[in-house]
Amino acid sequence: MKFSAWYSIAIGVLMLGQWGFFLAVGAVPELRSEPLRIAFHLAAEFATAACLIFAGVALLRGKAYARGLALFAAGMLAYTAVVSPGYFAQQGQWPLVGMFAVILVLDLLSAARLGLFTRVKKEN
């Protein structure tokens, strides 16, 4: 679970850093052109980052709720990794589209390592 923990923390921190940088340098023109849409998008991005970081720390600390929270956060990240590349593809920024593809593959690997794809045994 260490891979999933550190992956969650790293991606969460990087998401906060990326958006912090974009906002600080004024690289989010949608704040003027589409303020409501971008506000909801930013709320979802920050919630995803917070869940990823919290889940990663919980996994490292061996908390009972950590696996469930980490799988929830992985689902949030998967959604982001599928939806967000469209913005960059529209602008022809293909390296960023590739980055999201790598994030999605690693996210699925992380979820698999947490046991998402394993059969749950029934207890009698």
SEVOMI-827505 format. One record per residue (C-alpha): residue in one letter; y, x, z; residue number from 0; chain. Coordinates in pm, 1 decimal. Layout:
# residues N
@resn = A&py = Y&px = X&pz = Z&resi = NUM&chain = A
...
//
This chain:
# residues 124
@resn = M&py = 0.0&px = 0.0&pz = 0.0&resi = 0&chain = A
@resn = K&py = 227.1&px = 300.9&pz = 18.6&resi = 1&chain = A
@resn = F&py = 289.7&px = 289.0&pz = -357.1&resi = 2&chain = A
@resn = S&py = 394.9&px = -74.9&pz = -332.4&resi = 3&chain = A
@resn = A&py = 612.6&px = -5.0&pz = -29.3&resi = 4&chain = A
@resn = W&py = 798.5&px = 289.2&pz = -178.5&resi = 5&chain = A
@resn = Y&py = 822.5&px = 125.1&pz = -520.7&resi = 6&chain = A
@resn = S&py = 978.2&px = -185.6&pz = -363.3&resi = 7&chain = A
@resn = I&py = 1227.0&px = 16.4&pz = -162.2&resi = 8&chain = A
@resn = A&py = 1321.1&px = 240.4&pz = -456.1&resi = 9&chain = A
@resn = I&py = 1374.3&px = -47.2&pz = -699.7&resi = 10&chain = A
@resn = G&py = 1569.5&px = -248.7&pz = -441.3&resi = 11&chain = A
@resn = V&py = 1800.8&px = 42.6&pz = -365.7&resi = 12&chain = A
@resn = L&py = 1842.2&px = 122.0&pz = -736.5&resi = 13&chain = A
@resn = M&py = 1929.6&px = -242.3&pz = -811.2&resi = 14&chain = A
@resn = L&py = 2200.3&px = -238.8&pz = -544.0&resi = 15&chain = A
@resn = G&py = 2327.4&px = 95.6&pz = -671.4&resi = 16&chain = A
@resn = Q&py = 2334.9&px = -16.3&pz = -1034.7&resi = 17&chain = A
@resn = W&py = 2524.9&px = -337.4&pz = -962.6&resi = 18&chain = A
@resn = G&py = 2754.8&px = -159.6&pz = -717.4&resi = 19&chain = A
@resn = F&py = 2840.1&px = 95.3&pz = -985.3&resi = 20&chain = A
@resn = F&py = 2888.3&px = -166.4&pz = -1260.1&resi = 21&chain = A
@resn = L&py = 3114.9&px = -372.7&pz = -1034.9&resi = 22&chain = A
@resn = A&py = 3312.0&px = -69.3&pz = -911.9&resi = 23&chain = A
@resn = V&py = 3392.7&px = 55.6&pz = -1262.1&resi = 24&chain = A
@resn = G&py = 3471.5&px = -289.0&pz = -1400.6&resi = 25&chain = A
@resn = A&py = 3171.3&px = -295.5&pz = -1633.7&resi = 26&chain = A
@resn = V&py = 3092.5&px = -663.0&pz = -1575.4&resi = 27&chain = A
@resn = P&py = 3319.6&px = -849.5&pz = -1820.0&resi = 28&chain = A
@resn = E&py = 3137.9&px = -1174.2&pz = -1739.3&resi = 29&chain = A
@resn = L&py = 3333.9&px = -1186.3&pz = -1413.1&resi = 30&chain = A
@resn = R&py = 3624.4&px = -1312.7&pz = -1628.3&resi = 31&chain = A
@resn = S&py = 3444.1&px = -1481.9&pz = -1915.5&resi = 32&chain = A
@resn = E&py = 3154.1&px = -1649.3&pz = -1728.4&resi = 33&chain = A
@resn = P&py = 3231.8&px = -1623.5&pz = -1355.6&resi = 34&chain = A
@resn = L&py = 2991.6&px = -1894.0&pz = -1235.3&resi = 35&chain = A
@resn = R&py = 2695.9&px = -1775.5&pz = -1441.2&resi = 36&chain = A
@resn = I&py = 2739.5&px = -1413.9&pz = -1334.4&resi = 37&chain = A
@resn = A&py = 2792.6&px = -1515.8&pz = -970.9&resi = 38&chain = A
@resn = F&py = 2455.7&px = -1692.8&pz = -968.2&resi = 39&chain = A
@resn = H&py = 2296.3&px = -1401.1&pz = -1152.3&resi = 40&chain = A
@resn = L&py = 2437.7&px = -1150.9&pz = -902.0&resi = 41&chain = A
@resn = A&py = 2320.3&px = -1364.7&pz = -610.8&resi = 42&chain = A
@resn = A&py = 1967.4&px = -1361.5&pz = -754.9&resi = 43&chain = A
@resn = E&py = 1980.8&px = -985.4&pz = -819.4&resi = 44&chain = A
@resn = F&py = 2103.3&px = -909.2&pz = -466.4&resi = 45&chain = A
@resn = A&py = 1843.7&px = -1144.6&pz = -313.9&resi = 46&chain = A
@resn = T&py = 1571.5&px = -970.5&pz = -515.1&resi = 47&chain = A
@resn = A&py = 1692.3&px = -627.3&pz = -404.6&resi = 48&chain = A
@resn = A&py = 1709.5&px = -734.7&pz = -39.2&resi = 49&chain = A
@resn = C&py = 1359.0&px = -885.5&pz = -50.6&resi = 50&chain = A
@resn = L&py = 1220.2&px = -572.4&pz = -215.9&resi = 51&chain = A
@resn = I&py = 1373.9&px = -342.1&pz = 45.3&resi = 52&chain = A
@resn = F&py = 1275.2&px = -562.9&pz = 338.4&resi = 53&chain = A
@resn = A&py = 918.4&px = -599.2&pz = 205.5&resi = 54&chain = A
@resn = G&py = 884.6&px = -225.5&pz = 146.1&resi = 55&chain = A
@resn = V&py = 995.3&px = -143.0&pz = 499.4&resi = 56&chain = A
@resn = A&py = 764.6&px = -412.9&pz = 639.1&resi = 57&chain = A
@resn = L&py = 471.0&px = -267.1&pz = 444.1&resi = 58&chain = A
@resn = L&py = 540.6&px = 80.3&pz = 580.9&resi = 59&chain = A
@resn = R&py = 558.5&px = -59.4&pz = 934.1&resi = 60&chain = A
@resn = G&py = 233.4&px = -251.7&pz = 891.0&resi = 61&chain = A
@resn = K&py = 383.8&px = -592.6&pz = 968.2&resi = 62&chain = A
@resn = A&py = 149.9&px = -890.8&pz = 936.0&resi = 63&chain = A
@resn = Y&py = 381.7&px = -1074.8&pz = 695.3&resi = 64&chain = A
@resn = A&py = 443.6&px = -769.7&pz = 475.3&resi = 65&chain = A
@resn = R&py = 183.4&px = -834.1&pz = 204.1&resi = 66&chain = A
@resn = G&py = 296.0&px = -1191.8&pz = 142.7&resi = 67&chain = A
@resn = L&py = 662.0&px = -1094.2&pz = 137.5&resi = 68&chain = A
@resn = A&py = 590.5&px = -800.4&pz = -92.8&resi = 69&chain = A
@resn = L&py = 407.7&px = -1026.9&pz = -338.1&resi = 70&chain = A
@resn = F&py = 697.5&px = -1274.9&pz = -326.5&resi = 71&chain = A
@resn = A&py = 946.5&px = -992.8&pz = -392.0&resi = 72&chain = A
@resn = A&py = 726.6&px = -861.8&pz = -674.8&resi = 73&chain = A
@resn = G&py = 741.7&px = -1206.3&pz = -832.3&resi = 74&chain = A
@resn = M&py = 1119.6&px = -1206.8&pz = -805.0&resi = 75&chain = A
@resn = L&py = 1130.5&px = -865.6&pz = -969.4&resi = 76&chain = A
@resn = A&py = 891.6&px = -973.6&pz = -1245.1&resi = 77&chain = A
@resn = Y&py = 1122.8&px = -1262.5&pz = -1332.1&resi = 78&chain = A
@resn = T&py = 1423.0&px = -1028.5&pz = -1341.2&resi = 79&chain = A
@resn = A&py = 1234.3&px = -775.3&pz = -1553.5&resi = 80&chain = A
@resn = V&py = 1147.1&px = -1044.4&pz = -1807.9&resi = 81&chain = A
@resn = V&py = 1486.2&px = -1219.6&pz = -1824.5&resi = 82&chain = A
@resn = S&py = 1735.3&px = -933.0&pz = -1794.4&resi = 83&chain = A
@resn = P&py = 1636.0&px = -729.2&pz = -2101.8&resi = 84&chain = A
@resn = G&py = 1757.8&px = -1007.5&pz = -2330.1&resi = 85&chain = A
@resn = Y&py = 2118.2&px = -921.7&pz = -2245.0&resi = 86&chain = A
@resn = F&py = 2065.8&px = -558.2&pz = -2341.6&resi = 87&chain = A
@resn = A&py = 1855.5&px = -640.1&pz = -2648.5&resi = 88&chain = A
@resn = Q&py = 2140.0&px = -859.4&pz = -2774.9&resi = 89&chain = A
@resn = Q&py = 2366.8&px = -553.9&pz = -2750.0&resi = 90&chain = A
@resn = G&py = 2112.5&px = -325.7&pz = -2916.9&resi = 91&chain = A
@resn = Q&py = 2064.4&px = -114.1&pz = -2603.3&resi = 92&chain = A
@resn = W&py = 1694.0&px = -53.9&pz = -2658.4&resi = 93&chain = A
@resn = P&py = 1645.5&px = 222.4&pz = -2398.9&resi = 94&chain = A
@resn = L&py = 1744.8&px = -27.3&pz = -2129.0&resi = 95&chain = A
@resn = V&py = 1501.7&px = -282.7&pz = -2272.2&resi = 96&chain = A
@resn = G&py = 1233.5&px = -12.8&pz = -2245.2&resi = 97&chain = A
@resn = M&py = 1336.9&px = 55.8&pz = -1886.2&resi = 98&chain = A
@resn = F&py = 1274.4&px = -308.2&pz = -1797.5&resi = 99&chain = A
@resn = A&py = 933.6&px = -293.4&pz = -1966.3&resi = 100&chain = A
@resn = V&py = 839.5&px = 5.8&pz = -1749.2&resi = 101&chain = A
@resn = I&py = 970.4&px = -172.9&pz = -1438.0&resi = 102&chain = A
@resn = L&py = 758.6&px = -477.0&pz = -1522.7&resi = 103&chain = A
@resn = V&py = 441.5&px = -273.5&pz = -1576.6&resi = 104&chain = A
@resn = L&py = 493.2&px = -84.6&pz = -1249.4&resi = 105&chain = A
@resn = D&py = 570.6&px = -412.0&pz = -1070.8&resi = 106&chain = A
@resn = L&py = 243.4&px = -562.4&pz = -1195.1&resi = 107&chain = A
@resn = L&py = 59.8&px = -248.0&pz = -1084.0&resi = 108&chain = A
@resn = S&py = 223.8&px = -277.7&pz = -742.3&resi = 109&chain = A
@resn = A&py = 120.7&px = -643.6&pz = -715.2&resi = 110&chain = A
@resn = A&py = -232.5&px = -553.5&pz = -819.5&resi = 111&chain = A
@resn = R&py = -248.6&px = -285.9&pz = -551.9&resi = 112&chain = A
@resn = L&py = -139.7&px = -544.9&pz = -296.2&resi = 113&chain = A
@resn = G&py = -439.6&px = -751.4&pz = -397.5&resi = 114&chain = A
@resn = L&py = -276.4&px = -1020.0&pz = -609.6&resi = 115&chain = A
@resn = F&py = -556.5&px = -1012.2&pz = -861.9&resi = 116&chain = A
@resn = T&py = -849.2&px = -984.8&pz = -621.3&resi = 117&chain = A
@resn = R&py = -1075.1&px = -1274.3&pz = -544.9&resi = 118&chain = A
@resn = V&py = -1021.1&px = -1427.2&pz = -205.0&resi = 119&chain = A
@resn = K&py = -1346.4&px = -1490.0&pz = -17.3&resi = 120&chain = A
@resn = K&py = -1393.3&px = -1825.2&pz = 151.6&resi = 121&chain = A
@resn = E&py = -1466.7&px = -1806.8&pz = 519.3&resi = 122&chain = A
@resn = N&py = -1715.2&px = -2063.7&pz = 651.5&resi = 123&chain = A
//
